Amino acid sequence: MQEEENVKLYKWLSPVSFIYGLGIRLRNKLFDWDILCSKNYDIPILSVGNITVGGTGKTPHIEYLIRLLAPSYRIAILSRGYKRKTKGFILANNSSTAQEIGDEPFQIKHKFPDITVAVDSNRRRGIEKLMQLSPEIDIILLDDAFQHRYITPSTSILLSDFNRMIYEDKLLPYGRLREPINEKSRAQIVIVTKCPIDIKPIDFRIISKRLQLYPYQRLYFTGLSYDELVPVFPDEINTPLCLSNISSQDKVLVIAGIASPQPFIQHIRQFAPKAESMFFSDHHNFSPKDIANIQNKLLKMKNGNTFPHIIVTEKDAARIMHNPNITNEIKQNLFYLPLKIRFLQDQSTTFNAQIRDVIIKNRKNYIPKTHKNNVPKGRLH
């Protein structure tokens, strides 16, 4: 278990958090009292979100739901497209870039090209546009929508990072909570994410007790599972690279622009203990200066005529792929490391059944797919 003192808090900002909390509580009460209205739709809507700032693993969980449901249902993903350079509603196509729709929607669209992906910061408008443009859709998955209370989802999935549990945190800016912890009651499913492989049975019991969930809420635990390396620019790579083939003496540069890079770098260092790293902020857009710094780092790490391998996250690969400043040296040595989630304690069967049950209870005029999709295993290319 992560000890509470490892969660960084800014106590001197507690007065600001108090004021922020008053505003958030008032807003939620206005929805609870039906002064602000939440809308229902005649289509199953699954919301995946959190009440914290920072990465809790929303995208891998969305991808898990896609793999689960796409063989039987026509799915649409709706995201706000965080840090995109565009505005309003955009329906993604196979030519869309991360700059147009955001890195996470881009990642999903390129992994699952047959899935409908759209972005809109106004989720109600986005849902209505999707239903108008794609009336054949059976299910909508909302990415990062726990705070979007103008929509009533069929079920709400709340994620909490094992390394920073919500009961150990405080409201912004004292801590990283977007909402008071009691708002977790709006979720029907709570998932503790990024659990370590060696998590102990007592940790499950402690977390279950401290979360204080209601009888109608189900608790699940997931961890991360990494696939093999994939070239970001496959046409530039002559030789495939496997983590297991990296020598302990090989030079490796790890680049991560995500909220919690520690599990990522720790996994790579199991194979490349001397790997060096360059960390950037979450959803970081790599500037010409950033690329120049990476190039300079490569030159310093160069061994004769051999450049080090560069390993980035999937999300970073989505932003780098269309960056015009990437040099040939970077392209020829650049790989990303895909990841998936795995349910612990053999919980996947129960979770899958609960999700399917929600869809059956909320679907209207459902017509099964004529042909089931063969869902891709999950690659950006």
C-alpha positions in Angstrom: 0.0 0.0 0.0 1.1 3.5 -0.8 1.5 5.4 2.5 -0.4 8.6 2.9 2.7 10.7 3.4 3.8 9.9 -0.2 0.8 11.9 -1.5 2.1 15.4 -1.9 -0.3 18.0 -0.5 0.0 21.8 -0.4 -1.4 22.7 3.0 -0.8 26.4 2.6 -3.4 26.4 -0.2 -6.2 24.9 2.0 -8.1 28.2 2.2 -8.3 28.3 -1.5 -9.5 24.7 -1.5 -12.2 25.6 0.9 -13.6 28.3 -1.5 -13.2 26.0 -4.5 -15.0 23.2 -2.6 -18.0 25.6 -1.8 -18.4 26.2 -5.5 -18.2 22.5 -6.5 -20.6 21.5 -3.7 -23.1 24.2 -4.7 -23.0 23.1 -8.4 -23.6 19.4 -7.4 -26.5 20.4 -5.2 -28.1 22.3 -8.0 -28.0 19.1 -10.0 -29.3 17.0 -7.1 -32.2 19.4 -6.6 -33.0 19.4 -10.4 -32.4 23.1 -10.7 -29.7 22.2 -13.2 -31.0 19.4 -15.4 -29.3 16.2 -16.5 -30.5 14.6 -19.7 -31.2 10.9 -20.4 -30.8 9.4 -23.8 -32.3 6.3 -25.5 -29.0 4.7 -26.0 -26.6 3.0 -23.5 -24.0 5.5 -22.4 -21.0 4.4 -20.3 -19.0 7.1 -18.6 -15.3 6.5 -17.6 -13.8 9.2 -15.5 -12.2 10.2 -12.2 -12.4 12.9 -9.5 -8.7 13.7 -9.6 -6.4 15.7 -11.8 -3.8 13.5 -13.5 -3.7 10.1 -15.1 -5.7 7.3 -13.7 -5.6 5.1 -16.8 -8.8 6.2 -18.5 -7.7 5.4 -22.1 -6.6 1.8 -21.4 -9.9 1.2 -19.7 -11.8 2.7 -22.6 -9.8 0.4 -24.9 -10.7 -2.6 -22.8 -14.4 -1.7 -23.2 -13.9 -1.4 -26.9 -12.3 -4.9 -27.1 -15.1 -6.3 -25.0 -18.1 -4.7 -26.8 -17.0 -4.1 -30.4 -17.6 -7.7 -31.6 -21.3 -7.3 -30.8 -22.2 -3.6 -30.8 -21.5 -0.5 -32.9 -19.6 1.8 -30.6 -18.8 5.5 -30.5 -16.2 7.2 -28.3 -16.8 10.8 -27.3 -14.0 12.8 -25.7 -13.4 16.5 -25.2 -10.0 16.1 -27.0 -7.8 17.7 -24.4 -5.2 20.1 -25.7 -6.3 19.8 -29.3 -5.9 22.8 -31.6 -9.5 22.9 -32.8 -12.9 23.8 -31.4 -16.4 22.4 -31.4 -17.6 19.0 -32.6 -15.3 17.0 -34.8 -15.9 13.5 -36.1 -12.5 11.8 -36.5 -11.5 10.0 -39.6 -8.4 8.0 -40.6 -6.6 11.2 -41.6 -7.2 13.1 -38.3 -4.1 14.1 -36.3 -3.5 14.4 -32.6 -3.4 18.2 -33.1 -6.9 18.1 -34.5 -8.6 15.7 -32.1 -6.2 15.3 -29.1 -3.7 12.6 -28.4 -5.9 10.0 -26.7 -8.8 10.1 -29.3 -6.1 9.8 -32.0 -4.6 6.8 -30.2 -8.0 5.1 -30.0 -8.9 5.9 -33.7 -5.7 4.5 -35.0 -5.9 1.4 -32.9 -9.5 0.8 -33.8 -10.1 2.5 -37.2 -13.6 1.0 -37.5 -14.8 2.6 -34.3 -16.6 6.0 -34.4 -14.5 8.6 -32.5 -15.7 12.2 -31.9 -14.5 15.1 -29.8 -16.6 17.9 -28.3 -16.1 19.7 -25.0 -20.0 20.0 -24.8 -20.9 16.4 -24.2 -24.6 16.9 -24.6 -24.1 18.5 -28.0 -21.6 15.8 -28.9 -24.0 13.0 -28.1 -26.8 14.6 -30.1 -24.4 15.1 -33.1 -23.3 11.5 -33.0 -26.8 10.2 -32.9 -27.7 12.5 -35.8 -24.7 11.7 -37.9 -24.4 8.0 -37.0 -27.9 6.7 -36.0 -26.7 3.1 -36.3 -24.6 3.5 -33.1 -25.6 1.1 -30.3 -23.4 2.4 -27.4 -21.5 5.6 -26.6 -18.5 5.6 -24.3 -17.8 8.9 -22.7 -14.1 9.6 -21.9 -13.3 11.7 -18.8 -17.0 12.7 -18.2 -17.6 12.1 -14.5 -18.0 15.9 -14.0 -20.3 16.4 -17.0 -23.5 16.2 -15.1 -25.7 17.6 -17.8 -25.8 14.0 -19.0 -27.1 11.0 -17.1 -25.0 8.0 -18.1 -26.4 4.4 -18.0 -23.5 3.6 -15.7 -20.6 5.6 -14.4 -17.1 4.1 -13.9 -14.9 5.9 -11.5 -11.1 5.3 -11.5 -8.8 5.8 -8.6 -5.0 5.4 -8.9 -3.6 2.9 -6.4 -0.6 5.2 -5.9 -2.8 8.1 -4.9 -6.1 6.9 -3.6 -8.9 9.4 -3.4 -9.3 8.9 0.3 -5.7 10.1 0.8 -6.2 13.3 -1.3 -7.6 16.8 -0.8 -9.5 19.2 -3.0 -7.7 21.4 -5.5 -5.3 23.2 -5.1 -4.5 21.8 -1.7 -4.5 18.3 -3.3 -5.6 17.0 -6.7 -9.3 16.2 -6.2 -11.7 17.8 -8.6 -14.6 17.1 -6.4 -15.2 16.1 -2.7 -14.7 12.4 -2.1 -18.3 11.8 -1.2 -19.2 12.5 -4.9 -17.9 9.0 -5.6 -21.4 7.9 -4.7 -22.5 8.9 -8.2 -20.5 5.9 -9.6 -21.9 2.5 -10.0 -18.5 1.0 -10.6 -15.2 2.0 -8.9 -11.9 0.6 -10.2 -8.6 0.9 -8.4 -6.1 1.2 -11.2 -2.3 0.7 -11.6 -2.2 -1.9 -8.9 1.3 -3.5 -8.5 1.8 -7.1 -9.4 2.7 -8.0 -5.9 -0.3 -6.4 -4.2 -1.1 -8.3 -1.0 -4.6 -9.6 -0.1 -4.6 -7.3 3.0 -4.3 -4.3 0.6 -7.6 -5.3 -1.1 -9.3 -5.4 2.3 -7.9 -2.1 3.5 -8.8 -0.3 0.3 -12.3 -1.8 0.3 -12.9 -0.6 3.8 -11.4 2.9 3.4 -13.4 3.6 0.2 -16.7 3.1 2.1 -18.7 2.2 -0.9 -22.5 1.7 -0.9 -24.1 -1.7 -1.6 -25.1 -0.7 -5.1 -21.4 0.0 -6.0 -19.0 -2.7 -7.3 -15.3 -2.5 -6.6 -12.7 -3.8 -9.0 -8.9 -3.8 -9.2 -6.7 -3.5 -12.3 -3.0 -3.4 -13.1 -1.0 -2.6 -16.2 0.2 -5.1 -18.8 2.7 -4.0 -21.4 2.9 -5.4 -24.9 6.0 -5.6 -27.1 7.7 -2.5 -28.6 6.3 -1.1 -31.8 8.1 1.3 -34.2 6.6 4.8 -34.4 7.9 5.2 -37.9 7.9 1.6 -39.3 9.2 2.6 -42.7 12.3 3.9 -41.1 13.1 0.9 -38.9 15.2 -1.9 -40.4 15.2 -4.3 -37.4 12.4 -5.0 -35.0 13.2 -4.4 -31.3 12.0 -6.5 -28.3 12.5 -5.4 -24.8 13.8 -8.9 -23.9 16.5 -8.6 -26.5 17.9 -5.4 -25.1 21.2 -6.0 -23.4 21.8 -4.6 -19.9 24.6 -2.6 -21.4 22.6 -1.1 -24.3 21.9 2.6 -24.1 18.2 3.4 -24.0 16.5 6.8 -23.8 13.0 6.8 -22.3 10.8 9.8 -23.1 7.5 10.3 -21.3 4.9 13.1 -21.3 2.3 11.5 -19.1 1.0 12.3 -15.6 2.5 9.2 -13.9 5.5 8.0 -15.7 7.0 5.9 -12.9 5.4 2.5 -13.8 6.5 3.0 -17.4 10.1 3.7 -16.7 10.3 1.0 -14.0 9.0 -1.6 -16.5 11.7 -0.6 -19.1 14.5 -0.6 -16.5 13.8 -4.3 -15.8 15.3 -4.9 -19.2 17.5 -1.8 -19.6 18.7 -0.9 -16.0 20.9 2.0 -17.3 18.1 3.6 -19.3 18.2 7.4 -19.2 15.0 9.4 -19.1 13.5 12.7 -20.2 10.1 13.6 -18.6 7.6 16.2 -19.8 4.2 17.3 -18.5 1.1 15.4 -19.3 -0.2 15.8 -22.9 3.0 17.7 -23.7 3.2 19.0 -27.3 6.8 18.7 -28.3 8.2 22.0 -29.5 11.2 22.5 -31.9 13.3 23.2 -28.8 12.2 19.9 -27.2 13.1 17.9 -30.3 16.5 19.7 -30.5 17.1 18.7 -26.8 16.2 15.1 -27.6 18.6 15.2 -30.6 21.4 16.6 -28.4 20.7 13.9 -25.8 21.0 11.2 -28.5 24.3 12.6 -29.7 25.7 12.5 -26.2 24.6 8.9 -25.7 25.8 7.8 -29.1 28.3 4.9 -29.0 30.4 5.2 -32.1 28.0 5.1 -35.0 25.2 3.5 -32.9 22.4 5.7 -31.6 20.5 4.6 -28.5 17.0 3.1 -28.7 14.3 5.6 -27.9 11.2 4.4 -26.1 8.1 6.5 -25.6 4.6 6.0 -24.4 1.7 5.4 -26.7 0.3 8.8 -25.9 3.6 10.5 -26.7 3.8 8.5 -30.0 0.4 9.9 -31.0 1.8 13.5 -30.6 5.2 12.8 -32.1 4.0 10.9 -35.2 3.0 14.1 -37.1 5.6 16.4 -35.7 7.5 18.0 -38.6 10.6 18.6 -36.5 11.5 14.9 -35.9 14.9 14.1 -37.3 15.9 10.9 -39.2 18.1 9.8 -36.2 15.1 9.9 -34.0 12.8 8.3 -36.5 15.2 5.4 -37.0 15.4 4.5 -33.3 12.0 5.4 -32.0 9.6 2.8 -30.5 6.5 3.0 -28.3 5.4 0.6 -25.6 1.7 -0.3 -25.8 -0.2 -1.2 -22.6 -3.4 -2.9 -21.6 -5.2 -3.3 -18.3 -5.7 -6.6 -16.6 -8.2 -7.3 -13.9 -6.9 -8.8 -10.7 -8.5 -11.5 -8.5 -10.2 -13.0 -11.6 -12.6 -10.1 -11.7 -12.8 -9.7 -15.5 -15.7 -12.2 -15.8 -17.8 -10.3 -13.2 -17.0 -6.9 -14.7 -17.8 -8.0 -18.3 -21.1 -9.5 -17.2 -22.0 -6.3 -15.3 -21.3 -4.1 -18.4 -23.3 -6.4 -20.7 -26.2 -6.3 -18.2 -26.2 -2.5 -18.2 -26.3 -2.4 -22.0 -29.1 -4.9 -22.2 -31.2 -3.0 -19.7 -30.7 0.4 -21.4 -30.7 -0.5 -25.1 -33.8 0.4 -27.2 -34.6 -1.0 -30.7 -31.3 -2.8 -30.7 -30.5 -4.6 -34.0 -27.5 -7.0 -33.7 -24.6 -6.5 -36.1 -24.9 -8.5 -39.3 -21.2 -9.2 -39.2 -19.1 -9.1 -36.1 -15.9 -7.0 -36.3 -12.5 -8.5 -35.9 -11.2 -6.1 -33.4 -7.5 -5.2 -33.9 -5.1 -6.3 -31.2 -4.1 -2.7 -30.6 -1.5 -0.9 -32.6 -1.1 2.7 -33.7 -0.3 1.4 -37.2 
